[in-house]
């Protein structure tokens, strides 16, 4: 497994780190979703979090299986950095905005590299 990780292009490694960051944030915020589920079995926040969780896990699985379709899905999941930039700027959190900007640049630049397209080659 370590050889596979070291053989990955840098863009794929950055994306996997980003995906695990999303999963960690969902795990930390799950308490609020569960608290809302006590009052109402279906809440808008719960639906959004569960959809994001499912999409992140599915995309990460496809990336690890080196599927061609995972490139489009990884780029789609990477667009979540754009609202984070805006929220950081509007919320007077320049460090959050800077971190999200650097992450967005790394993700979009890394996922557009030819080595990533070559690595994600399974039909």
VMD Tcl script that builds the backbone (N, CA, C; Angstrom):
set m [mol new atoms 369]
animate dup $m
set s [atomselect $m all]
$s set {name element resname resid chain x y z} {
  {N N UNK 1 A 0.828 -1.200 0.000}
  {CA C UNK 1 A 0.000 0.000 0.000}
  {C C UNK 1 A 0.868 1.259 0.000}
  {N N UNK 2 A 1.981 1.224 0.720}
  {CA C UNK 2 A 2.863 2.387 0.759}
  {C C UNK 2 A 3.458 2.659 -0.616}
  {N N UNK 3 A 3.786 1.582 -1.360}
  {CA C UNK 3 A 4.312 1.772 -2.716}
  {C C UNK 3 A 3.271 2.431 -3.614}
  {N N UNK 4 A 2.004 2.015 -3.459}
  {CA C UNK 4 A 0.938 2.628 -4.256}
  {C C UNK 4 A 0.795 4.110 -3.928}
  {N N UNK 5 A 0.880 4.441 -2.636}
  {CA C UNK 5 A 0.753 5.843 -2.226}
  {C C UNK 5 A 1.905 6.678 -2.775}
  {N N UNK 6 A 3.112 6.136 -2.742}
  {CA C UNK 6 A 4.265 6.877 -3.251}
  {C C UNK 6 A 4.249 6.981 -4.775}
  {N N UNK 7 A 3.579 6.031 -5.444}
  {CA C UNK 7 A 3.497 6.072 -6.911}
  {C C UNK 7 A 2.429 7.036 -7.411}
  {N N UNK 8 A 1.552 7.482 -6.519}
  {CA C UNK 8 A 0.487 8.403 -6.917}
  {C C UNK 8 A 1.071 9.751 -7.319}
  {N N UNK 9 A 0.450 10.404 -8.302}
  {CA C UNK 9 A 0.846 11.781 -8.593}
  {C C UNK 9 A 0.510 12.690 -7.411}
  {N N UNK 10 A 1.208 13.791 -7.324}
  {CA C UNK 10 A 1.017 14.713 -6.199}
  {C C UNK 10 A -0.415 15.240 -6.137}
  {N N UNK 11 A -1.032 15.469 -7.276}
  {CA C UNK 11 A -2.400 15.968 -7.294}
  {C C UNK 11 A -3.382 14.997 -6.657}
  {N N UNK 12 A -3.154 13.706 -6.852}
  {CA C UNK 12 A -4.025 12.703 -6.246}
  {C C UNK 12 A -3.802 12.664 -4.735}
  {N N UNK 13 A -2.547 12.789 -4.310}
  {CA C UNK 13 A -2.261 12.808 -2.867}
  {C C UNK 13 A -2.876 14.027 -2.197}
  {N N UNK 14 A -2.814 15.181 -2.858}
  {CA C UNK 14 A -3.445 16.387 -2.300}
  {C C UNK 14 A -4.949 16.177 -2.205}
  {N N UNK 15 A -5.547 15.591 -3.235}
  {CA C UNK 15 A -6.988 15.352 -3.192}
  {C C UNK 15 A -7.354 14.389 -2.070}
  {N N UNK 16 A -6.604 13.316 -1.893}
  {CA C UNK 16 A -6.916 12.371 -0.826}
  {C C UNK 16 A -6.802 13.031 0.544}
  {N N UNK 17 A -5.808 13.892 0.723}
  {CA C UNK 17 A -5.707 14.639 1.978}
  {C C UNK 17 A -6.916 15.540 2.178}
  {N N UNK 18 A -7.353 16.175 1.113}
  {CA C UNK 18 A -8.537 17.036 1.165}
  {C C UNK 18 A -9.783 16.218 1.496}
  {N N UNK 19 A -9.921 15.053 0.877}
  {CA C UNK 19 A -11.088 14.205 1.135}
  {C C UNK 19 A -11.107 13.738 2.587}
  {N N UNK 20 A -9.948 13.372 3.127}
  {CA C UNK 20 A -9.911 12.953 4.527}
  {C C UNK 20 A -10.157 14.138 5.467}
  {N N UNK 21 A -9.780 15.333 5.050}
  {CA C UNK 21 A -10.100 16.529 5.829}
  {C C UNK 21 A -11.619 16.753 5.866}
  {N N UNK 22 A -12.281 16.572 4.734}
  {CA C UNK 22 A -13.741 16.696 4.690}
  {C C UNK 22 A -14.379 15.659 5.611}
  {N N UNK 23 A -13.883 14.419 5.553}
  {CA C UNK 23 A -14.440 13.370 6.403}
  {C C UNK 23 A -14.228 13.682 7.883}
  {N N UNK 24 A -13.075 14.259 8.225}
  {CA C UNK 24 A -12.821 14.627 9.620}
  {C C UNK 24 A -13.757 15.746 10.077}
  {N N UNK 25 A -13.975 16.730 9.218}
  {CA C UNK 25 A -14.883 17.825 9.564}
  {C C UNK 25 A -16.310 17.308 9.727}
  {N N UNK 26 A -16.718 16.393 8.855}
  {CA C UNK 26 A -18.049 15.795 8.999}
  {C C UNK 26 A -18.136 15.028 10.313}
  {N N UNK 27 A -17.096 14.291 10.650}
  {CA C UNK 27 A -17.094 13.539 11.896}
  {C C UNK 27 A -17.200 14.434 13.116}
  {N N UNK 28 A -16.522 15.563 13.079}
  {CA C UNK 28 A -16.584 16.508 14.207}
  {C C UNK 28 A -17.960 17.159 14.298}
  {N N UNK 29 A -18.553 17.468 13.156}
  {CA C UNK 29 A -19.845 18.172 13.165}
  {C C UNK 29 A -21.037 17.222 13.269}
  {N N UNK 30 A -20.799 15.944 13.319}
  {CA C UNK 30 A -21.897 14.984 13.359}
  {C C UNK 30 A -22.733 15.091 14.626}
  {N N UNK 31 A -22.140 15.581 15.682}
  {CA C UNK 31 A -22.880 15.739 16.934}
  {C C UNK 31 A -24.066 16.686 16.753}
  {N N UNK 32 A -23.870 17.769 16.021}
  {CA C UNK 32 A -24.967 18.720 15.781}
  {C C UNK 32 A -26.071 18.084 14.948}
  {N N UNK 33 A -25.693 17.246 13.999}
  {CA C UNK 33 A -26.686 16.564 13.164}
  {C C UNK 33 A -27.498 15.591 14.013}
  {N N UNK 34 A -26.820 14.861 14.890}
  {CA C UNK 34 A -27.510 13.895 15.749}
  {C C UNK 34 A -28.436 14.616 16.726}
  {N N UNK 35 A -27.996 15.754 17.258}
  {CA C UNK 35 A -28.859 16.527 18.154}
  {C C UNK 35 A -30.136 16.987 17.459}
  {N N UNK 36 A -30.020 17.354 16.179}
  {CA C UNK 36 A -31.215 17.756 15.435}
  {C C UNK 36 A -32.101 16.566 15.117}
  {N N UNK 37 A -31.508 15.381 14.975}
  {CA C UNK 37 A -32.290 14.193 14.648}
  {C C UNK 37 A -33.161 13.746 15.807}
  {N N UNK 38 A -32.835 14.171 17.014}
  {CA C UNK 38 A -33.666 13.842 18.175}
  {C C UNK 38 A -35.011 14.544 18.060}
  {N N UNK 39 A -35.001 15.780 17.599}
  {CA C UNK 39 A -36.234 16.569 17.479}
  {C C UNK 39 A -37.015 16.250 16.210}
  {N N UNK 40 A -36.314 16.071 15.118}
  {CA C UNK 40 A -36.960 15.767 13.838}
  {C C UNK 40 A -36.129 14.716 13.125}
  {N N UNK 41 A -36.778 13.691 12.630}
  {CA C UNK 41 A -36.015 12.600 12.023}
  {C C UNK 41 A -35.287 13.023 10.749}
  {N N UNK 42 A -35.832 14.002 10.035}
  {CA C UNK 42 A -35.192 14.504 8.816}
  {C C UNK 42 A -35.018 16.008 8.973}
  {N N UNK 43 A -33.750 16.439 8.913}
  {CA C UNK 43 A -33.469 17.871 8.978}
  {C C UNK 43 A -32.678 18.265 7.743}
  {N N UNK 44 A -32.799 19.503 7.293}
  {CA C UNK 44 A -32.035 19.934 6.117}
  {C C UNK 44 A -30.524 19.777 6.315}
  {N N UNK 45 A -30.032 20.110 7.503}
  {CA C UNK 45 A -28.601 19.953 7.769}
  {C C UNK 45 A -28.197 18.489 7.683}
  {N N UNK 46 A -29.008 17.612 8.218}
  {CA C UNK 46 A -28.705 16.183 8.168}
  {C C UNK 46 A -28.658 15.643 6.752}
  {N N UNK 47 A -29.587 16.095 5.917}
  {CA C UNK 47 A -29.616 15.652 4.527}
  {C C UNK 47 A -28.366 16.126 3.789}
  {N N UNK 48 A -27.980 17.386 3.989}
  {CA C UNK 48 A -26.792 17.924 3.319}
  {C C UNK 48 A -25.539 17.196 3.785}
  {N N UNK 49 A -25.402 16.987 5.081}
  {CA C UNK 49 A -24.207 16.321 5.615}
  {C C UNK 49 A -24.123 14.881 5.131}
  {N N UNK 50 A -25.236 14.172 5.115}
  {CA C UNK 50 A -25.214 12.777 4.666}
  {C C UNK 50 A -24.922 12.672 3.170}
  {N N UNK 51 A -25.453 13.600 2.375}
  {CA C UNK 51 A -25.131 13.606 0.941}
  {C C UNK 51 A -23.646 13.897 0.712}
  {N N UNK 52 A -23.105 14.867 1.455}
  {CA C UNK 52 A -21.680 15.177 1.338}
  {C C UNK 52 A -20.835 14.000 1.781}
  {N N UNK 53 A -21.234 13.337 2.837}
  {CA C UNK 53 A -20.506 12.163 3.320}
  {C C UNK 53 A -20.511 11.055 2.276}
  {N N UNK 54 A -21.664 10.763 1.711}
  {CA C UNK 54 A -21.761 9.708 0.704}
  {C C UNK 54 A -20.947 10.051 -0.543}
  {N N UNK 55 A -21.044 11.284 -1.010}
  {CA C UNK 55 A -20.311 11.688 -2.216}
  {C C UNK 55 A -18.801 11.655 -1.984}
  {N N UNK 56 A -18.368 12.079 -0.802}
  {CA C UNK 56 A -16.933 12.069 -0.493}
  {C C UNK 56 A -16.405 10.646 -0.427}
  {N N UNK 57 A -17.118 9.760 0.232}
  {CA C UNK 57 A -16.670 8.372 0.331}
  {C C UNK 57 A -16.661 7.711 -1.046}
  {N N UNK 58 A -17.699 7.943 -1.831}
  {CA C UNK 58 A -17.776 7.346 -3.161}
  {C C UNK 58 A -16.649 7.856 -4.061}
  {N N UNK 59 A -16.402 9.154 -4.041}
  {CA C UNK 59 A -15.337 9.720 -4.866}
  {C C UNK 59 A -13.974 9.209 -4.434}
  {N N UNK 60 A -13.730 9.155 -3.138}
  {CA C UNK 60 A -12.448 8.654 -2.635}
  {C C UNK 60 A -12.242 7.204 -3.028}
  {N N UNK 61 A -13.293 6.412 -2.962}
  {CA C UNK 61 A -13.196 5.005 -3.360}
  {C C UNK 61 A -12.848 4.885 -4.834}
  {N N UNK 62 A -13.486 5.695 -5.674}
  {CA C UNK 62 A -13.178 5.650 -7.102}
  {C C UNK 62 A -11.749 6.102 -7.388}
  {N N UNK 63 A -11.265 7.109 -6.667}
  {CA C UNK 63 A -9.883 7.564 -6.859}
  {C C UNK 63 A -8.910 6.452 -6.471}
  {N N UNK 64 A -9.170 5.797 -5.359}
  {CA C UNK 64 A -8.280 4.716 -4.928}
  {C C UNK 64 A -8.311 3.519 -5.882}
  {N N UNK 65 A -9.431 3.352 -6.594}
  {CA C UNK 65 A -9.529 2.289 -7.599}
  {C C UNK 65 A -9.018 2.729 -8.967}
  {N N UNK 66 A -8.574 3.970 -9.061}
  {CA C UNK 66 A -7.983 4.543 -10.270}
  {C C UNK 66 A -8.961 4.593 -11.439}
  {N N UNK 67 A -10.226 4.862 -11.180}
  {CA C UNK 67 A -11.245 4.930 -12.225}
  {C C UNK 67 A -11.200 6.275 -12.944}
  {N N UNK 68 A -11.480 6.250 -14.246}
  {CA C UNK 68 A -11.475 7.476 -15.046}
  {C C UNK 68 A -12.528 8.474 -14.571}
  {N N UNK 69 A -13.686 7.979 -14.178}
  {CA C UNK 69 A -14.787 8.856 -13.765}
  {C C UNK 69 A -14.456 9.620 -12.487}
  {N N UNK 70 A -13.510 9.142 -11.725}
  {CA C UNK 70 A -13.189 9.796 -10.456}
  {C C UNK 70 A -12.567 11.177 -10.661}
  {N N UNK 71 A -11.962 11.424 -11.813}
  {CA C UNK 71 A -11.345 12.728 -12.047}
  {C C UNK 71 A -12.396 13.831 -12.071}
  {N N UNK 72 A -13.495 13.606 -12.753}
  {CA C UNK 72 A -14.567 14.605 -12.809}
  {C C UNK 72 A -15.184 14.784 -11.425}
  {N N UNK 73 A -15.389 13.680 -10.728}
  {CA C UNK 73 A -15.989 13.760 -9.395}
  {C C UNK 73 A -15.049 14.440 -8.404}
  {N N UNK 74 A -13.746 14.198 -8.524}
  {CA C UNK 74 A -12.779 14.855 -7.638}
  {C C UNK 74 A -12.757 16.356 -7.892}
  {N N UNK 75 A -12.835 16.745 -9.149}
  {CA C UNK 75 A -12.893 18.182 -9.454}
  {C C UNK 75 A -14.172 18.808 -8.904}
  {N N UNK 76 A -15.275 18.081 -8.993}
  {CA C UNK 76 A -16.536 18.584 -8.457}
  {C C UNK 76 A -16.455 18.738 -6.936}
  {N N UNK 77 A -15.875 17.771 -6.260}
  {CA C UNK 77 A -15.735 17.859 -4.808}
  {C C UNK 77 A -14.770 18.981 -4.420}
  {N N UNK 78 A -13.814 19.266 -5.271}
  {CA C UNK 78 A -12.854 20.331 -5.000}
  {C C UNK 78 A -13.478 21.724 -5.057}
  {N N UNK 79 A -14.614 21.841 -5.714}
  {CA C UNK 79 A -15.266 23.157 -5.788}
  {C C UNK 79 A -15.813 23.607 -4.433}
  {N N UNK 80 A -15.846 22.732 -3.452}
  {CA C UNK 80 A -16.288 23.138 -2.115}
  {C C UNK 80 A -15.322 24.128 -1.467}
  {N N UNK 81 A -14.123 24.246 -2.004}
  {CA C UNK 81 A -13.181 25.227 -1.463}
  {C C UNK 81 A -13.586 26.655 -1.821}
  {N N UNK 82 A -14.320 26.829 -2.906}
  {CA C UNK 82 A -14.680 28.181 -3.343}
  {C C UNK 82 A -15.621 28.883 -2.361}
  {N N UNK 83 A -16.693 28.237 -1.866}
  {CA C UNK 83 A -17.503 28.918 -0.844}
  {C C UNK 83 A -16.722 29.167 0.442}
  {N N UNK 84 A -15.749 28.313 0.750}
  {CA C UNK 84 A -14.943 28.529 1.957}
  {C C UNK 84 A -14.122 29.810 1.843}
  {N N UNK 85 A -13.655 30.119 0.648}
  {CA C UNK 85 A -12.910 31.366 0.442}
  {C C UNK 85 A -13.825 32.563 0.698}
  {N N UNK 86 A -15.016 32.513 0.111}
  {CA C UNK 86 A -15.966 33.619 0.274}
  {C C UNK 86 A -16.384 33.762 1.736}
  {N N UNK 87 A -16.678 32.640 2.395}
  {CA C UNK 87 A -17.080 32.699 3.804}
  {C C UNK 87 A -15.954 33.233 4.686}
  {N N UNK 88 A -14.724 32.865 4.361}
  {CA C UNK 88 A -13.593 33.393 5.122}
  {C C UNK 88 A -13.448 34.889 4.967}
  {N N UNK 89 A -13.660 35.386 3.757}
  {CA C UNK 89 A -13.558 36.827 3.531}
  {C C UNK 89 A -14.725 37.589 4.158}
  {N N UNK 90 A -15.938 37.060 4.014}
  {CA C UNK 90 A -17.105 37.742 4.578}
  {C C UNK 90 A -17.134 37.671 6.098}
  {N N UNK 91 A -16.566 36.620 6.658}
  {CA C UNK 91 A -16.556 36.462 8.106}
  {C C UNK 91 A -15.336 37.066 8.773}
  {N N UNK 92 A -14.580 37.852 8.047}
  {CA C UNK 92 A -13.373 38.502 8.568}
  {C C UNK 92 A -12.398 37.474 9.131}
  {N N UNK 93 A -12.235 36.369 8.406}
  {CA C UNK 93 A -11.292 35.316 8.777}
  {C C UNK 93 A -10.265 35.173 7.651}
  {N N UNK 94 A -9.281 36.064 7.602}
  {CA C UNK 94 A -8.347 36.033 6.470}
  {C C UNK 94 A -7.499 34.763 6.418}
  {N N UNK 95 A -7.194 34.162 7.562}
  {CA C UNK 95 A -6.398 32.934 7.539}
  {C C UNK 95 A -7.186 31.775 6.927}
  {N N UNK 96 A -8.471 31.694 7.228}
  {CA C UNK 96 A -9.314 30.669 6.613}
  {C C UNK 96 A -9.398 30.900 5.110}
  {N N UNK 97 A -9.583 32.128 4.709}
  {CA C UNK 97 A -9.662 32.447 3.282}
  {C C UNK 97 A -8.346 32.124 2.579}
  {N N UNK 98 A -7.228 32.434 3.219}
  {CA C UNK 98 A -5.926 32.137 2.637}
  {C C UNK 98 A -5.700 30.633 2.522}
  {N N UNK 99 A -6.021 29.894 3.587}
  {CA C UNK 99 A -5.873 28.438 3.561}
  {C C UNK 99 A -6.747 27.826 2.474}
  {N N UNK 100 A -7.997 28.274 2.372}
  {CA C UNK 100 A -8.906 27.738 1.354}
  {C C UNK 100 A -8.427 28.090 -0.056}
  {N N UNK 101 A -7.859 29.283 -0.219}
  {CA C UNK 101 A -7.341 29.686 -1.534}
  {C C UNK 101 A -6.153 28.829 -1.942}
  {N N UNK 102 A -5.227 28.625 -1.023}
  {CA C UNK 102 A -4.057 27.789 -1.320}
  {C C UNK 102 A -4.492 26.357 -1.619}
  {N N UNK 103 A -5.437 25.854 -0.830}
  {CA C UNK 103 A -5.944 24.499 -1.058}
  {C C UNK 103 A -6.642 24.392 -2.403}
  {N N UNK 104 A -7.442 25.393 -2.764}
  {CA C UNK 104 A -8.135 25.374 -4.055}
  {C C UNK 104 A -7.147 25.385 -5.211}
  {N N UNK 105 A -6.132 26.224 -5.109}
  {CA C UNK 105 A -5.123 26.279 -6.178}
  {C C UNK 105 A -4.398 24.948 -6.293}
  {N N UNK 106 A -4.018 24.372 -5.151}
  {CA C UNK 106 A -3.311 23.082 -5.164}
  {C C UNK 106 A -4.193 21.978 -5.749}
  {N N UNK 107 A -5.457 21.984 -5.388}
  {CA C UNK 107 A -6.355 20.946 -5.895}
  {C C UNK 107 A -6.598 21.087 -7.395}
  {N N UNK 108 A -6.980 22.287 -7.823}
  {CA C UNK 108 A -7.301 22.455 -9.243}
  {C C UNK 108 A -6.062 22.311 -10.125}
  {N N UNK 109 A -4.928 22.814 -9.661}
  {CA C UNK 109 A -3.703 22.657 -10.436}
  {C C UNK 109 A -3.271 21.199 -10.451}
  {N N UNK 110 A -3.342 20.558 -9.293}
  {CA C UNK 110 A -2.906 19.166 -9.205}
  {C C UNK 110 A -3.781 18.218 -9.989}
  {N N UNK 111 A -5.098 18.436 -9.968}
  {CA C UNK 111 A -6.000 17.541 -10.685}
  {C C UNK 111 A -6.027 17.791 -12.186}
  {N N UNK 112 A -5.455 18.888 -12.643}
  {CA C UNK 112 A -5.419 19.161 -14.082}
  {C C UNK 112 A -4.118 18.688 -14.729}
  {N N UNK 113 A -3.228 18.120 -13.958}
  {CA C UNK 113 A -1.952 17.649 -14.496}
  {C C UNK 113 A -2.146 16.406 -15.366}
  {N N UNK 114 A -1.377 16.267 -16.443}
  {CA C UNK 114 A -1.487 15.062 -17.290}
  {C C UNK 114 A -1.147 13.772 -16.538}
  {N N UNK 115 A -0.273 13.854 -15.553}
  {CA C UNK 115 A 0.087 12.640 -14.803}
  {C C UNK 115 A -1.109 12.088 -14.036}
  {N N UNK 116 A -2.009 12.963 -13.589}
  {CA C UNK 116 A -3.209 12.502 -12.887}
  {C C UNK 116 A -4.140 11.803 -13.861}
  {N N UNK 117 A -4.313 12.386 -15.051}
  {CA C UNK 117 A -5.154 11.737 -16.059}
  {C C UNK 117 A -4.590 10.383 -16.460}
  {N N UNK 118 A -3.272 10.298 -16.553}
  {CA C UNK 118 A -2.642 9.018 -16.906}
  {C C UNK 118 A -2.784 8.009 -15.775}
  {N N UNK 119 A -2.727 8.476 -14.538}
  {CA C UNK 119 A -2.810 7.553 -13.396}
  {C C UNK 119 A -4.224 7.029 -13.190}
  {N N UNK 120 A -5.232 7.871 -13.443}
  {CA C UNK 120 A -6.630 7.455 -13.325}
  {C C UNK 120 A -7.081 6.896 -14.670}
  {N N UNK 121 A -6.675 5.682 -14.976}
  {CA C UNK 121 A -6.876 5.142 -16.315}
  {C C UNK 121 A -7.776 3.917 -16.385}
  {N N UNK 122 A -8.328 3.469 -15.282}
  {CA C UNK 122 A -9.181 2.286 -15.302}
  {C C UNK 122 A -10.581 2.669 -15.789}
  {N N UNK 123 A -11.147 1.878 -16.686}
  {CA C UNK 123 A -12.493 2.206 -17.182}
  {C C UNK 123 A -13.566 1.957 -16.136}
}
mol reanalyze $m
mol bondsrecalc $m
mol representation Tube
mol addrep $m
